[in-house]
Amino acid sequence: KLIKLKQTLSRIKQLKSKIVFLQQTHLTDCELKSVRNRWPGQVIHASYNNYARGVIILVHRSIPFQLTKIIKDPA
């Protein structure tokens, strides 16, 4: 799973993407830390558990972005 994550992040960087939305990520805390270490910018994530509903938004540091509000799903 970690190898697939590294490949995905490498491809995103090759494409020079600035804002990326990933769904069905299902990341553990260790894997999320790896994403934060590898992505040059902000990493916003939400997960229900390690098996369902995982999403990540990656915002490159060249994009002026400030998170102003978080609304959590009560489910």
MIRODREN-221352 format. One record per atom (N, C-alpha, C): x, y, z; residue in three letters. Coordinates in steps of 0.05 Angstrom, whole numbers, plus 5000, padded with zeros to 4 digits. Atoms other than C-alpha are relative to their C-alpha. Example, Ala and Ser with C-alpha at 12.3 -4.5 7.8 and 13.67 -1.06 7.14 Angstrom:
501849765000ALA
524649105156ALA
501850245000ALA
498449764999SER
527349795143SER
498550225014SER
***
This chain:
501749765000LYS
500050005000LYS
501750255000LYS
498249774999LEU
505750485016LEU
501450054973LEU
498749975027ILE
509050344948ILE
498050144981ILE
502049875017LYS
502550524912LYS
499750295007LYS
500249724991LEU
502151164953LEU
502350164989LEU
497649865010LYS
509251354934LYS
499850044970LYS
500449985029GLN
507751214861GLN
498050214992GLN
502149805005THR
501451634863THR
501150285005THR
498949744995LEU
505052224895LEU
502150084979LEU
498049945021SER
510752174845SER
498650084974SER
501549945025ARG
505752184787ARG
498750285002ARG
501249744996ILE
502152784817ILE
502150224997ILE
497949815002LYS
508753154822LYS
500950034971LYS
499350005028GLN
510552964750GLN
498050184984GLN
502149845014LEU
503953274727LEU
500050295008LEU
499849734990LYS
505753904766LYS
497250105009LYS
502749934989SER
498853894798SER
500350195024SER
500049804979LYS
497354464845LYS
497949945021LYS
502250084982ILE
490754224876ILE
499149734992ILE
500750285006VAL
489153484881VAL
498049905020VAL
502050134983PHE
483053124908PHE
500249704996PHE
499850295001LEU
483952394924LEU
497849885018LEU
502150134984GLN
478351944949GLN
500749705003GLN
499550284993GLN
478251244978GLN
502949955008GLN
497250014993THR
485051365009THR
500649795022THR
499750214979HIS
484250925072HIS
502850005012HIS
497249994990LEU
490851165102LEU
500249965030LEU
499350024971THR
493850975169THR
501450255008THR
498649764990ASP
497051505212ASP
502850014988ASP
497250015011CYS
503951275187CYS
500050084971CYS
500249935029GLU
501851335114GLU
499350294996GLU
500749715001LEU
498752015126LEU
502550175006LEU
497549864994LYS
505352245157LYS
501850004976LYS
498350025024SER
508951995095SER
499050204978SER
501149805020VAL
504252415050VAL
500850285008VAL
499249734991ARG
505553025093ARG
502950064996ARG
497149965004ASN
513052925088ASN
500750034970ASN
499450005029ARG
512852835012ARG
498650224984ARG
501449805015TRP
507853354991TRP
500950285007TRP
499149734995PRO
510454074984PRO
497750205004PRO
502349824995GLY
504454425014GLY
498249895022GLY
501950084980GLN
498254315055GLN
498749744993GLN
501450265003VAL
495053635065VAL
497550025019VAL
502550004985ILE
487753645087ILE
498849724997ILE
501050275003HIS
484852965103HIS
497649965019HIS
502250094983ALA
478652635131ALA
499749704996ALA
500450285002SER
477451915146SER
498049915022SER
501850124981TYR
472051515180TYR
501449795017TYR
498250194988ASN
476650935194ASN
502049924979ASN
498050075020ASN
482350585158ASN
498949844977ASN
501250175020TYR
477450195115TYR
497950144983TYR
502249875015ALA
472350705090ALA
500250305001ALA
500549715001ARG
470951415069ARG
502550185002ARG
497749834998GLY
478051675065GLY
500350194977GLY
499549805021VAL
479352325027VAL
502450175008VAL
497849824996ILE
485352775019ILE
499950234980ILE
499649785018ILE
486153464989ILE
502950105003ILE
497349905000LEU
493153674970LEU
500150284987LEU
499849735011VAL
494554414960VAL
502950084999VAL
497249945003HIS
501354604932HIS
500650275014HIS
499249764985ARG
505155134971ARG
500050264982ARG
500149775018SER
505055594909SER
497250124998SER
502749905001ILE
497555674917ILE
499450145026ILE
500749864975PRO
495356204968PRO
497449895010PRO
502450144989PHE
490555795010PHE
500150025030PHE
500350004970GLN
488055875081GLN
497449865007GLN
502350154991LEU
483355375112LEU
498650175022LEU
501449824981THR
478055795148THR
497949855016THR
502150134986LYS
472855285169LYS
500049704994LYS
500250295003ILE
472154535181ILE
497349925010ILE
502650114992ILE
465454195182ILE
500249704999ILE
499750294998LYS
465553485206LYS
497449864996LYS
502450175004ASP
460652955184ASP
499449865026ASP
500650124974PRO
457052715246PRO
499849694999PRO
500250295003ALA
456751995219ALA
502349855011ALA
***
